[in-house]
C-alpha cells in the first residue's frame, strides 16, 4: 500500500487565539514495503503526522492518498493500517491477554481456531508465549510485557501498514533492542510497510532505510537515512543528537586520530581504527 501526503496542513483550534499549526505544507510518500523513519524534536508534529497517515486526523489543507485514492474519516482505506500510539499499553482494557489481542480480529470476523491461531502468531511475533500469557490479566504484567501485548493486538489485525509512535520508549536497552529486531524481521519476512516516529538516532540507524526530519510542522530534510544521520550539522540544527558511532568518530578526531569519516557501521569503524594502528580488527 502506498501512502501519499500532498501539501498537508493541520491547524487545531484550541479555543485560544491564535490556532495551533501542527503541520504546515507536508508532502511525502511511503512506498509499499518501505521502512521510513520520521525524526524530529519534541512537539515538531511527528505524532500528528502519523495520525494523518492513518486517516484519524483530517488535514485542514492538502490531500492524503492511499493507493492513489483520497483517504478521509468518512472514506477510510480498504487496506488495514495499524497504528501504535505512544505508550500503547495504556490502551489495554480486556480481562485477559488473549481477549485483548483478539479484540481486532474478532471484529474482522475471525472466530474459533482461526482466531486462536491469529492471536498465537501475534503474541509469538512479540516474543510472548501464548500458553504462559494468554490467560493472564494484562494489568498484572510489567510495562515491557504490556507494551508487547498492545503491539500484538495491533499486529493481530494483519495490517499492511504499521505506524509506530516511539514503540521502544521507556523500555530498558535489552528490551528495546529485542523489540526493534522483531519489527525489522516482520518487515523483511512479511513485507509490512513500516513508519516509525522517534528522536533516538541510534534506533533510526538500525530501523530506517529512508528518513524524514520534521521540525515546526514542516519537512526539514528527507533522503537516504545514512546520509542524513551522518550530517551532524543538520541534526544539531534540529535539536537531534547524532548516532553513537558518529559521535565516536568526532571524539577520535578531537583526540588526534586524524580525519575519521563519520560512519554508522560499527564494524567498519573498528576496521578503520585497526588499519590506522597497523593491525587487524579483532
GINOR-V299087 format. One record per residue. N is the residue number from 1. RES is the residue in one small letter. SS is DSSP state (A for helix, B for strand, O for the rest). OMEGA is omega in degrees with one decimal (* if undefined). Layout:
n: [N;N]
res: [RES;RES]
ss: [SS;SS]
omega: [OMEGA;OMEGA]
This chain:
n: [1;2;3;4;5;6;7;8;9;10;11;12;13;14;15;16;17;18;19;20;21;22;23;24;25;26;27;28;29;30;31;32;33;34;35;36;37;38;39;40;41;42;43;44;45;46;47;48;49;50;51;52;53;54;55;56;57;58;59;60;61;62;63;64;65;66;67;68;69;70;71;72;73;74;75;76;77;78;79;80;81;82;83;84;85;86;87;88;89;90;91;92;93;94;95;96;97;98;99;100;101;102;103;104;105;106;107;108;109;110;111;112;113;114;115;116;117;118;119;120;121;122;123;124;125;126;127;128;129;130;131;132;133;134;135;136;137;138;139;140;141;142;143;144;145;146;147;148;149;150;151;152;153;154;155;156;157;158;159;160;161;162;163;164;165;166;167;168;169;170;171;172;173;174;175;176;177;178;179;180;181;182;183;184;185;186;187;188;189;190;191;192;193;194;195;196;197;198;199;200;201;202;203;204;205;206;207;208;209;210;211;212;213;214;215;216;217;218;219;220;221;222;223;224;225;226;227;228;229;230;231;232;233;234;235;236;237;238;239;240;241;242;243;244;245;246;247;248;249;250;251;252;253;254;255;256;257;258;259;260;261;262;263;264;265;266;267;268;269;270;271;272;273;274;275;276;277;278;279;280;281;282]
res: [x;x;x;x;x;x;x;x;x;x;x;x;x;x;x;x;x;x;x;x;x;x;x;x;x;x;x;x;x;x;x;x;x;x;x;x;x;x;x;x;x;x;x;x;x;x;x;x;x;x;x;x;x;x;x;x;x;x;x;x;x;x;x;x;x;x;x;x;x;x;x;x;x;x;x;x;x;x;x;x;x;x;x;x;x;x;x;x;x;x;x;x;x;x;x;x;x;x;x;x;x;x;x;x;x;x;x;x;x;x;x;x;x;x;x;x;x;x;x;x;x;x;x;x;x;x;x;x;x;x;x;x;x;x;x;x;x;x;x;x;x;x;x;x;x;x;x;x;x;x;x;x;x;x;x;x;x;x;x;x;x;x;x;x;x;x;x;x;x;x;x;x;x;x;x;x;x;x;x;x;x;x;x;x;x;x;x;x;x;x;x;x;x;x;x;x;x;x;x;x;x;x;x;x;x;x;x;x;x;x;x;x;x;x;x;x;x;x;x;x;x;x;x;x;x;x;x;x;x;x;x;x;x;x;x;x;x;x;x;x;x;x;x;x;x;x;x;x;x;x;x;x;x;x;x;x;x;x;x;x;x;x;x;x;x;x;x;x;x;x;x;x;x;x;x;x;x;x;x;x;x;x]
ss: [O;O;B;B;B;B;B;B;B;B;B;B;O;O;O;O;O;O;O;B;B;B;B;B;B;B;B;B;B;B;O;O;O;O;B;B;B;B;B;O;O;O;O;O;O;A;A;A;A;A;A;A;A;A;O;O;O;O;O;O;B;B;B;B;B;B;O;O;B;B;O;O;O;O;O;O;O;O;O;O;B;B;B;B;O;O;O;A;A;A;A;O;O;O;O;O;A;A;A;A;A;A;A;A;A;A;A;O;O;O;O;A;A;A;A;A;A;A;A;A;A;A;A;A;A;O;O;O;O;A;A;A;A;O;O;O;O;A;A;A;O;O;A;A;A;A;A;A;A;A;A;A;A;A;A;O;O;O;O;O;B;B;B;B;B;O;O;O;O;O;O;O;A;A;A;A;A;A;A;A;A;A;A;A;A;A;A;A;A;A;O;O;B;B;B;B;B;B;O;O;A;A;A;A;A;A;A;O;O;B;B;B;B;B;B;O;O;B;B;B;B;B;B;B;A;A;A;A;A;O;O;A;A;A;A;A;A;O;O;O;O;O;O;A;A;A;A;A;A;A;A;A;A;A;O;O;O;O;O;O;O;O;O;O;O;A;A;A;A;A;A;A;A;A;A;A;O;O;O;O;O;O]
omega: [179.8;177.4;178.2;172.2;-175.6;176.1;-174.2;173.0;176.1;178.6;178.8;175.1;-175.6;-176.3;177.8;-178.7;-2.3;175.0;-177.7;175.8;-178.5;177.9;-174.1;174.7;-178.9;172.8;176.3;179.1;176.1;-176.5;177.4;177.8;-175.3;167.6;-177.5;174.0;174.6;-175.7;177.9;179.1;178.6;177.0;179.5;-179.9;-174.2;-177.3;176.5;179.1;176.9;-179.7;176.5;178.1;-177.8;-177.9;-179.3;177.8;178.8;-179.4;173.3;177.1;-179.6;-175.4;169.7;-178.7;172.4;-174.6;174.9;-178.4;179.6;179.6;177.0;178.2;177.7;-179.9;-177.8;-179.0;177.0;179.3;-177.0;175.4;177.4;-179.3;175.7;-178.1;173.9;-177.7;-176.4;179.5;177.7;179.1;178.7;-176.1;-176.8;-178.0;-179.1;176.5;-179.6;-176.5;179.0;-179.5;-177.3;-172.3;-177.2;-179.8;175.5;-179.5;173.2;175.3;179.6;177.0;176.7;-175.8;178.8;178.1;-179.1;179.4;178.9;178.7;-179.7;-178.8;-178.9;178.9;179.9;178.8;178.4;175.9;179.7;178.9;-178.3;-179.3;-176.5;-172.8;-170.9;-175.4;-177.9;172.6;178.3;-178.1;176.5;-173.8;173.5;179.3;179.4;178.4;176.7;178.5;-179.3;177.6;-179.3;178.2;176.7;177.8;176.0;-177.7;-178.1;177.5;178.9;-179.3;172.1;178.4;179.3;179.4;-170.0;-179.6;-179.1;-173.3;-177.2;-177.4;175.0;175.6;177.1;-174.2;178.8;179.3;179.1;-179.4;-178.3;-179.5;179.7;179.0;178.2;176.8;178.0;179.8;178.6;178.3;-177.1;-172.6;-175.2;178.8;179.7;175.3;-178.5;173.4;-178.5;175.8;177.0;174.5;174.6;-173.8;173.9;177.0;177.0;176.9;-178.7;-171.0;-162.9;167.1;175.9;-173.1;172.8;175.2;-179.4;176.7;-179.5;175.2;-179.2;172.8;179.9;179.3;178.0;178.5;178.5;-174.3;-176.2;-179.1;-178.0;-176.1;176.0;178.4;-173.9;-179.6;178.8;-178.5;-177.9;178.6;-179.1;170.4;177.6;-179.8;-178.5;177.1;-176.6;-179.2;178.6;177.1;179.1;177.1;180.0;179.8;179.5;176.6;-179.1;-179.9;176.5;-180.0;-176.3;-179.7;177.0;-178.3;180.0;-179.4;175.2;-174.7;-178.5;-179.3;178.4;178.8;177.5;179.0;179.7;-179.8;179.1;178.7;-179.4;180.0;179.5;-179.8;178.9;178.0;179.5;*]
